[in-house]
Amino acid sequence: MTELADAFDNLPVLDSIPVRGASGSPLLLRSFRKAFPSAVRAEGASIWDARGKQYLDLSGSAAVNFIGHGVPAIPAAMMQQAKQVEFVHTSQFTTPVAEEFAHELLEFAGESFRGGAVYFTCGGSEAVETALKLARQYQVESGRPKRFQVLSRTQSYHGSTLGALSVSGNKRRREIYVPMVREFAHIGIPYCYRCVFECADGCRVAVINMRRNWKLRLNPQAEKRLLLSLSQSAVRHWARLSRLRDIFRASQIYVNETTSC
C-alpha cells in the first residue's frame, strides 16, 4: 500500500496549469517533476482548479479527512468558537469545547479507554512524538528507567519528523536520514498474503516467531528495555495484533495502535 501510494505521488498531473510554474513558485513544492494545478474551489468529493477542471478527490486530505469539502457546519463551528476564544495555551487553560470533545472521543473509543484522558496535538507526527515521550515518562515514573526501546513494523510509517522517522520501518522515507535518527527493531507485517511464516493456525506460529525475532534484534534483556510498541498498517490482522498486544501488556509494555501522517 505504501509503495503504491509513493508510485502515485510521482505521477504527473496531466493538462494542468500551475500559477507561477513549478520552478517559479515561492512554495517549496512536494515534487519538482510535475506541475501542480491551483485548487480554487472544492465541494464534497470534488476539487476545481483555476481553469475550471474538476477532479475527484480520492486522497481524503492524505487519507485522514473524510468529511468532504465545503461542509457548511465546519466553518460555522470554527467561526462561533473563534468569536468566543480562538486559542489558549494548554499549560495555562482548558476550554469547554476541548473538554466536551475529549469526552466524546473516549465514549467513541469504547470500554478499553474508560477512565482515560485525551491529549490533543496538531497532527499525526506530533501525536507519535508525544506517545513516545509519554511512554518513556510512564516507565521512568513507574520505576523502570532502563526501558527505552521501541518496536514497530517493517515498512510502517509513523510520521515525517525525525523522532517519528526513527521508529518507522519504511526504508525509502528514512534512508537519507539514518545518520540522524536512532535505530529500533521491527517485526513483520500482519498480512497473511505476504507472511514469511506461512502459518495457518490463526497466527499462533507467527506471534511466537515474531516475539523470538524481536528479542534477538534488541539489546540484552530486551523485554525489560522495551517501552513502546507501535502498530500501523493498511491491512491489519487483528488476531495477530491482539495476541501481540496481550504479550506486550503482560510485560507492562505500552501498545500504541496508530495511523499517522
Disulfide bonds with the S-S distance in Angstrom:
none
